C-alpha cells in the first residue's frame, strides 16, 4: 500500500463483499485485534451506523419492500451515509481513532450502479457528496463464490432463528454475480486502495492475514 493515513486522523478501513462473504465477522475481528495491541478502533457499518440510519436500514432490507424503485434505494443509502459520515466517521477520525466500517460507498457503486444499472456518474457523484469526499485508506474486499455466500447467509439466518432472507439476499443469482463482478472490477481499477482476500479461507486464517495486511499502518508495526 502506498497510501498513508489521513493527516488529521488515524486510519479508515472499510470491508466489502457479496452477501455472506464473512466481512462483518472479519471487521469485528480486526477491531478486536487492533484493540488488543492498544489501538483505539471504532467498529461501525452502513447502512445503520446511527440511530436514524438504523431506521433507514430497516426500510432497505425489509423483504416486503421488494418494489422499492432503484433511485429511491440509492437516495436512501446516500441519506444514511451523509448522516453517518457527519455524526460518526469524521468525528472519530478527527479524534485520532481508527475506524473500521462494514460497507461504505463502494457497496453503493456496485449494488446500485453495476448491479441495478443506475447511471454510474450519478452514483459516484452522490457518493462523493454524501461522504463529504471522505475516502478509505484501505478497502478489504472478501471475495467468494456467489453460491457459497448465499449458502452462508441462509445458514446464518437459520442459526438466528430467522428462516427468511432480506431484500438483497432474495435477489436472483445473476444479481449477485453482477455484484461480485463489479467488486472485482473496482478492485482492479483501484489496486492502490483495495486488498482482495479469499473468503473461502477459515475465519481464523482470514483474520490473521487481514491483521498482517493492516500492520504497516500501526506505528512501529511495519517492522
Backbone as CSV, one residue per row, in Angstrom:
resi,resn,N_x,N_y,N_z,CA_x,CA_y,CA_z,C_x,C_y,C_z
1,UNK,0.847,-1.202,0.000,0.000,0.000,0.000,0.878,1.245,0.000
2,UNK,0.620,2.161,-0.902,1.404,3.392,-0.937,0.608,4.582,-0.428
3,UNK,-0.582,4.317,0.133,-1.418,5.400,0.627,-1.387,5.399,2.146
4,UNK,-1.001,6.487,2.760,-0.905,6.559,4.207,-2.171,7.079,4.836
5,UNK,-2.174,7.174,6.173,-3.367,7.646,6.860,-3.658,9.108,6.602
6,UNK,-4.925,9.496,6.843,-5.298,10.896,6.695,-4.442,11.747,7.632
7,UNK,-3.988,12.915,7.212,-3.081,13.715,8.020,-3.694,14.178,9.334
8,UNK,-5.032,14.350,9.381,-5.642,14.897,10.581,-6.182,13.828,11.514
9,UNK,-5.949,12.539,11.168,-6.582,11.496,11.961,-5.750,10.235,11.934
10,UNK,-6.391,9.142,12.263,-5.714,7.857,12.194,-6.083,7.150,10.890
11,UNK,-6.665,5.967,10.944,-6.836,5.162,9.741,-8.297,4.774,9.550
12,UNK,-8.752,4.832,8.298,-10.119,4.481,7.932,-10.078,3.264,7.022
13,UNK,-10.611,2.142,7.506,-10.601,0.880,6.773,-12.039,0.426,6.544
14,UNK,-12.338,0.023,5.319,-13.673,-0.485,5.020,-13.603,-1.936,4.569
15,UNK,-14.687,-2.650,4.814,-14.829,-4.040,4.378,-15.958,-4.123,3.364
16,UNK,-15.723,-4.853,2.279,-16.723,-5.013,1.235,-16.794,-6.475,0.792
17,UNK,-17.903,-6.806,0.120,-18.064,-8.153,-0.413,-19.523,-8.495,-0.616
18,UNK,-19.763,-9.619,-1.271,-21.128,-10.060,-1.533,-21.782,-10.540,-0.237
19,UNK,-23.085,-10.804,-0.312,-23.808,-11.323,0.846,-23.158,-12.629,1.305
20,UNK,-22.942,-12.762,2.619,-22.425,-13.999,3.176,-20.942,-14.241,3.000
21,UNK,-20.191,-13.213,2.575,-18.752,-13.418,2.339,-17.942,-13.493,3.629
22,UNK,-18.502,-12.989,4.734,-17.783,-13.017,6.011,-17.208,-11.689,6.439
23,UNK,-17.515,-10.621,5.717,-16.919,-9.319,6.014,-17.316,-8.778,7.381
24,UNK,-18.554,-9.006,7.810,-19.000,-8.481,9.101,-18.208,-9.114,10.240
25,UNK,-18.024,-10.423,10.155,-17.223,-11.126,11.165,-15.788,-10.635,11.152
26,UNK,-15.211,-10.457,9.969,-13.820,-10.039,9.882,-13.618,-8.584,10.302
27,UNK,-14.596,-7.735,10.065,-14.490,-6.358,10.558,-14.439,-6.354,12.077
28,UNK,-15.297,-7.155,12.684,-15.303,-7.253,14.151,-13.993,-7.832,14.670
29,UNK,-13.483,-8.868,14.013,-12.229,-9.487,14.442,-11.071,-8.504,14.328
30,UNK,-11.056,-7.701,13.277,-9.978,-6.727,13.121,-10.004,-5.712,14.253
31,UNK,-11.171,-5.202,14.593,-11.263,-4.230,15.692,-10.794,-4.866,16.991
32,UNK,-11.171,-6.103,17.232,-10.709,-6.798,18.445,-9.190,-6.919,18.459
33,UNK,-8.611,-7.258,17.312,-7.155,-7.392,17.235,-6.458,-6.050,17.399
34,UNK,-7.020,-4.998,16.829,-6.439,-3.661,16.976,-6.514,-3.196,18.431
35,UNK,-7.665,-3.408,19.060,-7.797,-3.039,20.470,-6.800,-3.816,21.325
36,UNK,-6.522,-5.044,20.906,-5.598,-5.886,21.654,-4.166,-5.392,21.644
37,UNK,-3.806,-4.565,20.651,-2.452,-4.002,20.608,-2.472,-2.508,20.952
38,UNK,-3.551,-2.076,21.591,-3.606,-0.712,22.093,-4.105,0.338,21.125
39,UNK,-4.678,-0.081,19.996,-5.225,0.872,19.030,-6.679,1.169,19.383
40,UNK,-7.028,2.441,19.479,-8.408,2.845,19.752,-9.186,2.783,18.442
41,UNK,-9.895,1.664,18.233,-10.592,1.425,16.967,-12.096,1.370,17.192
42,UNK,-12.819,1.980,16.269,-14.277,2.030,16.308,-14.834,1.143,15.207
43,UNK,-15.819,0.314,15.541,-16.491,-0.529,14.555,-17.851,0.071,14.237
44,UNK,-18.128,0.238,12.947,-19.426,0.777,12.545,-19.843,0.110,11.233
45,UNK,-20.993,0.512,10.695,-21.499,-0.141,9.487,-22.386,0.797,8.689
46,UNK,-22.587,0.439,7.418,-23.557,1.108,6.558,-24.363,0.047,5.817
47,UNK,-25.666,0.279,5.695,-26.423,1.338,6.373,-26.684,0.955,7.826
48,UNK,-27.026,1.954,8.644,-27.444,1.681,10.013,-26.475,2.023,11.104
49,UNK,-25.445,2.830,10.809,-24.452,3.160,11.819,-24.861,4.250,12.785
50,UNK,-26.069,4.756,12.652,-26.603,5.764,13.569,-28.035,5.363,13.929
51,UNK,-28.620,6.063,14.887,-29.995,5.749,15.284,-30.958,5.939,14.112
52,UNK,-30.838,7.080,13.439,-31.686,7.324,12.278,-31.337,6.366,11.141
53,UNK,-30.046,6.087,10.998,-29.606,5.163,9.961,-30.171,3.765,10.152
54,UNK,-30.365,3.358,11.405,-30.951,2.039,11.669,-32.374,1.957,11.121
55,UNK,-33.090,3.066,11.169,-34.438,3.088,10.609,-34.386,2.996,9.085
56,UNK,-33.413,3.698,8.486,-33.241,3.609,7.036,-32.863,2.185,6.645
57,UNK,-31.981,1.563,7.422,-31.568,0.185,7.143,-32.762,-0.765,7.141
58,UNK,-33.664,-0.587,8.095,-34.822,-1.478,8.180,-35.690,-1.366,6.927
59,UNK,-35.781,-0.175,6.369,-36.541,0.013,5.126,-35.831,-0.684,3.968
60,UNK,-34.527,-0.487,3.869,-33.759,-1.019,2.755,-33.711,-2.543,2.738
61,UNK,-33.658,-3.164,3.909,-33.504,-4.620,3.965,-34.816,-5.369,4.089
62,UNK,-35.891,-4.676,4.354,-37.183,-5.321,4.547,-37.646,-5.979,3.246
63,UNK,-37.800,-7.291,3.263,-38.193,-8.027,2.063,-39.561,-7.616,1.539
64,UNK,-40.379,-6.998,2.381,-41.701,-6.550,1.926,-41.595,-5.353,0.975
65,UNK,-40.440,-4.680,0.970,-40.255,-3.514,0.094,-39.617,-3.909,-1.236
66,UNK,-40.078,-5.010,-1.791,-39.456,-5.544,-3.000,-39.629,-4.641,-4.219
67,UNK,-40.606,-3.753,-4.191,-40.844,-2.879,-5.344,-40.272,-1.471,-5.135
68,UNK,-39.366,-1.329,-4.185,-38.727,-0.032,-3.962,-37.956,0.366,-5.223
69,UNK,-38.233,1.537,-5.810,-37.511,1.942,-7.026,-36.009,2.057,-6.780
70,UNK,-35.241,1.715,-7.787,-33.783,1.731,-7.648,-33.252,3.108,-7.263
71,UNK,-33.818,4.162,-7.823,-33.355,5.508,-7.491,-33.680,5.845,-6.039
72,UNK,-34.860,5.457,-5.577,-35.218,5.686,-4.172,-34.263,4.928,-3.257
73,UNK,-33.914,3.715,-3.652,-32.954,2.908,-2.897,-31.616,3.637,-2.786
74,UNK,-31.138,4.146,-3.920,-29.878,4.877,-3.940,-29.927,6.085,-3.008
75,UNK,-31.000,6.851,-3.074,-31.095,8.067,-2.260,-31.183,7.744,-0.774
76,UNK,-31.808,6.635,-0.431,-31.848,6.222,0.979,-30.449,5.879,1.478
77,UNK,-29.677,5.172,0.652,-28.303,4.858,1.043,-27.478,6.129,1.221
78,UNK,-27.644,7.080,0.328,-26.866,8.308,0.423,-27.285,9.142,1.633
79,UNK,-28.577,9.140,1.962,-29.035,9.847,3.166,-28.407,9.226,4.405
80,UNK,-28.416,7.895,4.458,-27.785,7.192,5.581,-26.309,7.558,5.675
81,UNK,-25.629,7.583,4.520,-24.181,7.866,4.503,-23.880,9.288,4.968
82,UNK,-24.660,10.249,4.526,-24.438,11.635,4.914,-24.525,11.794,6.424
83,UNK,-25.548,11.182,7.014,-25.730,11.238,8.474,-24.579,10.530,9.167
84,UNK,-24.201,9.371,8.649,-23.149,8.547,9.255,-21.794,9.246,9.230
85,UNK,-21.450,9.821,8.089,-20.150,10.491,7.961,-20.047,11.678,8.917
86,UNK,-21.097,12.484,8.960,-21.024,13.712,9.759,-21.114,13.448,11.253
87,UNK,-21.843,12.401,11.657,-22.058,12.188,13.091,-21.192,11.100,13.706
88,UNK,-20.608,10.213,12.875,-19.803,9.107,13.416,-18.398,9.086,12.836
89,UNK,-18.278,8.971,11.505,-16.971,8.742,10.907,-15.999,9.906,11.089
90,UNK,-16.392,11.086,10.644,-15.457,12.215,10.736,-15.114,12.580,12.177
91,UNK,-16.077,12.611,13.101,-15.705,12.905,14.488,-14.712,11.890,15.064
92,UNK,-14.910,10.612,14.779,-13.999,9.591,15.299,-12.611,9.727,14.690
93,UNK,-12.540,9.939,13.382,-11.246,10.075,12.721,-10.508,11.330,13.186
94,UNK,-11.238,12.432,13.322,-10.622,13.678,13.776,-10.100,13.553,15.203
95,UNK,-10.758,12.693,15.994,-10.322,12.461,17.376,-9.114,11.529,17.450
96,UNK,-8.627,11.076,16.297,-7.436,10.234,16.276,-7.707,8.759,16.420
97,UNK,-8.955,8.342,16.229,-9.295,6.926,16.332,-9.203,6.250,14.970
98,UNK,-9.005,4.952,14.994,-9.154,4.163,13.787,-10.649,3.888,13.616
99,UNK,-11.091,3.821,12.377,-12.481,3.466,12.098,-12.499,2.290,11.129
100,UNK,-13.233,1.247,11.510,-13.439,0.078,10.652,-14.920,0.029,10.325
101,UNK,-15.248,0.128,9.035,-16.645,0.233,8.614,-17.043,-0.943,7.723
102,UNK,-18.114,-1.608,8.111,-18.701,-2.710,7.354,-19.565,-2.117,6.244
103,UNK,-19.002,-2.008,5.058,-19.556,-1.381,3.850,-19.440,0.148,3.913
104,UNK,-19.176,0.715,2.726,-19.152,2.167,2.566,-19.577,2.451,1.127
105,UNK,-19.071,3.502,0.509,-19.625,3.892,-0.785,-19.350,2.915,-1.919
106,UNK,-18.332,2.055,-1.770,-18.087,1.066,-2.823,-19.279,0.127,-2.979
107,UNK,-19.940,-0.187,-1.875,-21.119,-1.050,-1.945,-22.213,-0.395,-2.779
108,UNK,-22.381,0.914,-2.628,-23.390,1.630,-3.407,-23.026,1.635,-4.888
109,UNK,-21.758,1.860,-5.189,-21.310,1.833,-6.582,-21.613,0.479,-7.219
110,UNK,-21.380,-0.586,-6.471,-21.556,-1.930,-7.011,-23.023,-2.342,-7.059
111,UNK,-23.722,-2.207,-5.933,-25.107,-2.683,-5.874,-26.058,-1.821,-6.711
112,UNK,-25.955,-0.511,-6.563,-26.895,0.360,-7.275,-26.384,0.736,-8.670
113,UNK,-25.065,0.738,-8.866,-24.502,1.049,-10.166,-24.356,-0.182,-11.041
114,UNK,-23.396,-1.040,-10.721,-23.152,-2.226,-11.535,-24.354,-3.169,-11.575
115,UNK,-24.948,-3.468,-10.414,-25.992,-4.489,-10.369,-27.381,-3.965,-10.727
116,UNK,-27.746,-2.765,-10.244,-29.067,-2.205,-10.548,-29.082,-1.479,-11.903
117,UNK,-27.906,-1.053,-12.356,-27.834,-0.403,-13.659,-28.111,1.087,-13.650
118,UNK,-28.067,1.722,-12.468,-28.242,3.169,-12.415,-27.022,3.861,-13.018
119,UNK,-27.219,5.093,-13.456,-26.144,5.849,-14.081,-24.937,5.940,-13.145
120,UNK,-23.798,5.442,-13.626,-22.612,5.375,-12.767,-22.098,6.756,-12.385
121,UNK,-22.231,7.713,-13.286,-21.813,9.069,-12.961,-22.637,9.647,-11.828
122,UNK,-23.940,9.407,-11.862,-24.818,9.876,-10.789,-24.461,9.209,-9.473
123,UNK,-24.257,7.896,-9.500,-23.927,7.164,-8.272,-22.643,7.692,-7.649
124,UNK,-21.622,7.863,-8.468,-20.329,8.319,-7.941,-20.405,9.760,-7.441
125,UNK,-21.155,10.592,-8.131,-21.309,11.979,-7.690,-22.008,12.045,-6.337
126,UNK,-23.089,11.291,-6.190,-23.807,11.278,-4.917,-22.949,10.665,-3.804
127,UNK,-22.177,9.649,-4.152,-21.267,9.059,-3.168,-20.298,10.105,-2.621
128,UNK,-19.690,10.868,-3.523,-18.722,11.881,-3.096,-19.368,12.917,-2.178
129,UNK,-20.542,13.397,-2.577,-21.191,14.439,-1.787,-21.661,13.914,-0.439
130,UNK,-22.278,12.736,-0.432,-22.787,12.176,0.825,-21.647,11.827,1.777
131,UNK,-20.505,11.404,1.223,-19.351,11.052,2.051,-18.499,12.258,2.409
132,UNK,-18.905,13.461,1.946,-18.126,14.674,2.180,-16.679,14.469,1.733
133,UNK,-16.524,13.734,0.614,-15.228,13.476,-0.021,-14.288,12.632,0.847
134,UNK,-14.823,11.952,1.844,-14.024,11.040,2.665,-13.792,9.742,1.891
135,UNK,-12.538,9.285,1.851,-12.178,8.055,1.137,-11.417,7.121,2.074
136,UNK,-11.707,5.831,2.049,-10.965,4.894,2.915,-9.476,4.869,2.588
137,UNK,-8.676,4.627,3.616,-7.245,4.414,3.407,-7.002,3.033,2.823
138,UNK,-7.840,2.072,3.221,-7.735,0.697,2.726,-9.128,0.091,2.674
139,UNK,-9.393,-0.641,1.599,-10.650,-1.364,1.478,-10.341,-2.840,1.310
140,UNK,-10.833,-3.642,2.235,-10.607,-5.084,2.209,-11.823,-5.742,1.563
141,UNK,-11.622,-6.317,0.391,-12.675,-6.998,-0.339,-12.543,-8.495,-0.098
142,UNK,-13.546,-9.067,0.545,-13.547,-10.511,0.781,-14.334,-11.165,-0.350
143,UNK,-13.627,-11.885,-1.171,-14.210,-12.474,-2.378,-14.491,-13.960,-2.161
144,UNK,-15.674,-14.378,-2.578,-16.001,-15.802,-2.519,-17.043,-16.107,-3.583
145,UNK,-17.195,-17.376,-3.961,-18.210,-17.728,-4.952,-19.605,-17.319,-4.471
146,UNK,-20.437,-16.889,-5.405,-21.780,-16.432,-5.053,-22.564,-17.514,-4.323
147,UNK,-22.488,-18.742,-4.816,-23.255,-19.829,-4.197,-22.819,-20.059,-2.757
148,UNK,-21.526,-19.901,-2.484,-21.013,-20.064,-1.120,-21.564,-18.968,-0.218
149,UNK,-21.529,-17.729,-0.713,-22.004,-16.608,0.088,-23.482,-16.712,0.434
150,UNK,-24.311,-17.012,-0.550,-25.743,-17.111,-0.312,-26.039,-18.282,0.625
151,UNK,-25.326,-19.391,0.449,-25.496,-20.529,1.355,-25.179,-20.155,2.793
152,UNK,-24.123,-19.382,2.976,-23.765,-18.933,4.324,-24.834,-18.008,4.891
153,UNK,-25.384,-17.131,4.049,-26.416,-16.202,4.519,-27.640,-16.964,5.011
154,UNK,-28.022,-17.990,4.273,-29.170,-18.803,4.676,-28.874,-19.510,6.000
155,UNK,-27.679,-20.090,6.112,-27.294,-20.792,7.337,-27.247,-19.841,8.525
156,UNK,-26.723,-18.631,8.304,-26.653,-17.627,9.378,-28.041,-17.246,9.852
157,UNK,-28.946,-17.011,8.916,-30.301,-16.620,9.300,-30.995,-17.722,10.087
158,UNK,-30.807,-18.965,9.661,-31.410,-20.083,10.372,-30.857,-20.206,11.784
159,UNK,-29.557,-19.945,11.928,-28.940,-20.036,13.263,-29.451,-18.961,14.200
160,UNK,-29.955,-17.863,13.618,-30.519,-16.775,14.414,-32.026,-16.906,14.578
161,UNK,-32.559,-18.047,14.144,-33.990,-18.279,14.297,-34.837,-17.593,13.251
162,UNK,-34.213,-17.109,12.169,-34.948,-16.413,11.120,-34.724,-17.157,9.804
163,UNK,-35.716,-17.918,9.341,-35.537,-18.698,8.122,-35.592,-17.862,6.842
164,UNK,-35.967,-16.587,6.952,-36.134,-15.750,5.770,-34.844,-15.090,5.316
165,UNK,-34.922,-14.431,4.174,-33.806,-13.689,3.609,-34.203,-12.232,3.497
166,UNK,-33.212,-11.317,3.618,-33.557,-9.909,3.477,-33.743,-9.568,1.994
167,UNK,-34.054,-8.313,1.719,-34.433,-7.915,0.361,-33.335,-8.166,-0.655
168,UNK,-32.068,-8.006,-0.238,-30.969,-8.221,-1.172,-30.632,-9.706,-1.302
169,UNK,-30.700,-10.427,-0.202,-30.422,-11.860,-0.265,-31.436,-12.593,-1.142
170,UNK,-32.635,-12.024,-1.300,-33.680,-12.635,-2.121,-33.484,-12.401,-3.621
171,UNK,-32.540,-11.547,-3.978,-32.324,-11.256,-5.398,-31.901,-12.520,-6.161
172,UNK,-32.147,-12.506,-7.472,-31.753,-13.626,-8.317,-30.232,-13.780,-8.322
173,UNK,-29.782,-15.009,-8.616,-28.353,-15.308,-8.581,-27.559,-14.411,-9.527
174,UNK,-28.159,-14.009,-10.653,-27.454,-13.148,-11.604,-27.165,-11.775,-11.008
175,UNK,-28.053,-11.300,-10.155,-27.814,-10.025,-9.477,-26.552,-10.118,-8.632
176,UNK,-26.416,-11.183,-7.871,-25.245,-11.357,-7.005,-23.975,-11.559,-7.821
177,UNK,-24.115,-12.166,-8.987,-22.940,-12.314,-9.853,-22.492,-10.960,-10.391
178,UNK,-23.451,-10.088,-10.691,-23.079,-8.738,-11.133,-22.399,-7.970,-9.992
179,UNK,-22.870,-8.180,-8.769,-22.233,-7.541,-7.609,-20.795,-8.011,-7.479
180,UNK,-20.592,-9.297,-7.515,-19.242,-9.863,-7.395,-18.325,-9.334,-8.496
181,UNK,-18.829,-9.339,-9.741,-18.035,-8.852,-10.871,-17.710,-7.367,-10.708
182,UNK,-18.695,-6.592,-10.235,-18.468,-5.166,-10.029,-17.375,-4.908,-9.009
183,UNK,-17.405,-5.660,-7.921,-16.364,-5.502,-6.901,-14.981,-5.810,-7.467
184,UNK,-14.865,-6.890,-8.213,-13.563,-7.271,-8.749,-13.061,-6.254,-9.769
185,UNK,-13.969,-5.678,-10.554,-13.568,-4.627,-11.494,-13.043,-3.405,-10.742
186,UNK,-13.735,-3.012,-9.691,-13.298,-1.856,-8.914,-11.952,-2.113,-8.262
187,UNK,-11.777,-3.321,-7.726,-10.508,-3.658,-7.075,-9.349,-3.596,-8.058
188,UNK,-9.609,-3.984,-9.300,-8.565,-3.925,-10.323,-8.240,-2.483,-10.688
189,UNK,-9.272,-1.641,-10.779,-9.067,-0.242,-11.155,-8.406,0.562,-10.043
190,UNK,-8.681,0.205,-8.794,-8.148,0.952,-7.655,-7.291,0.038,-6.779
191,UNK,-6.311,-0.574,-7.410,-5.476,-1.556,-6.721,-4.675,-0.946,-5.580
192,UNK,-4.456,0.383,-5.614,-3.694,1.025,-4.534,-4.491,1.083,-3.242
193,UNK,-5.803,0.940,-3.326,-6.654,1.009,-2.117,-7.238,-0.345,-1.739
194,UNK,-7.588,-1.142,-2.712,-8.230,-2.434,-2.454,-7.222,-3.533,-2.139
195,UNK,-7.588,-4.391,-1.203,-6.869,-5.636,-0.947,-7.907,-6.747,-1.040
196,UNK,-7.699,-7.693,-1.946,-8.662,-8.778,-2.152,-8.225,-9.997,-1.352
197,UNK,-9.153,-10.518,-0.543,-8.896,-11.689,0.285,-9.791,-12.844,-0.165
198,UNK,-9.308,-14.067,0.022,-10.071,-15.252,-0.352,-11.025,-15.618,0.783
199,UNK,-12.319,-15.403,0.550,-13.314,-15.671,1.579,-13.536,-17.135,1.855
200,UNK,-12.897,-18.024,1.116,-13.029,-19.459,1.380,-12.067,-19.922,2.463
201,UNK,-11.150,-19.051,2.893,-10.239,-19.381,3.989,-11.026,-19.520,5.285
202,UNK,-10.439,-20.168,6.278,-11.114,-20.274,7.566,-11.174,-18.896,8.218
203,UNK,-12.097,-18.734,9.160,-12.248,-17.448,9.833,-10.948,-17.008,10.496
204,UNK,-10.273,-17.940,11.176,-9.033,-17.589,11.872,-7.917,-17.244,10.894
205,UNK,-7.805,-18.007,9.816,-6.767,-17.727,8.818,-6.972,-16.346,8.209
206,UNK,-8.214,-16.029,7.891,-8.515,-14.743,7.271,-8.258,-13.599,8.239
207,UNK,-8.641,-13.767,9.498,-8.421,-12.719,10.499,-6.935,-12.432,10.673
208,UNK,-6.118,-13.480,10.691,-4.673,-13.301,10.848,-4.074,-12.594,9.634
209,UNK,-4.505,-12.973,8.440,-3.991,-12.360,7.224,-4.381,-10.885,7.134
210,UNK,-5.617,-10.575,7.513,-6.072,-9.185,7.478,-5.278,-8.337,8.459
211,UNK,-5.033,-8.870,9.652,-4.275,-8.101,10.633,-2.857,-7.836,10.131
212,UNK,-2.238,-8.828,9.497,-0.902,-8.618,8.945,-0.930,-7.586,7.825
213,UNK,-2.027,-7.529,7.082,-2.144,-6.571,5.985,-2.231,-5.137,6.486
214,UNK,-2.894,-4.927,7.615,-3.024,-3.563,8.148,-1.878,-3.191,9.081
215,UNK,-1.028,-4.143,9.411,0.062,-3.875,10.360,0.932,-2.679,9.980
216,UNK,1.239,-2.470,8.686,2.070,-1.308,8.324,1.477,0.048,8.745
217,UNK,0.170,0.109,8.968,-0.453,1.349,9.423,-0.243,1.583,10.915
218,UNK,0.112,0.533,11.650,0.298,0.658,13.093,1.675,1.264,13.359
219,UNK,1.760,2.305,14.195,3.074,2.899,14.482,4.057,1.856,14.963
220,UNK,5.163,1.716,14.243,6.167,0.720,14.589,5.810,-0.673,14.136
221,UNK,4.660,-0.835,13.488,4.205,-2.168,13.135,4.798,-2.736,11.878
222,UNK,5.346,-1.887,11.015,5.866,-2.372,9.733,7.042,-3.303,9.934
223,UNK,7.752,-3.111,11.047,8.901,-3.971,11.291,8.555,-5.209,12.025
